[in-house]
Amino acid sequence: MARITMRVEPRHADNSPCDHAVKPSGRPRDPGSGCPGRTQFAVVCSEHGDVGRPHHVKVLAEPAAAEHREEHRSCLAAASRS
């Protein structure tokens, strides 16, 4: 069985991944990088892809990631009992 991973990924306003160095405000550290800035955080599951809607602050995305992780654990526990 493959390992299922959950991560919180920073995103631009157009929902594309933001892997640029940014300030705590979400603006790019290097103005010449072409990065429009980070505006949201998406919960990404290795099995399901994006989970739910993006969150505007990381602290709200982390509980959503933990909740989705628990859904996987409960499904595995139910399957092992059968």
Beta strands, then each sheet from edge to edge (+ up, - down):
strand 1: 6-11
strand 2: 40-45
strand 3: 49-55
sheet 1: 1+ 2- 3+
end
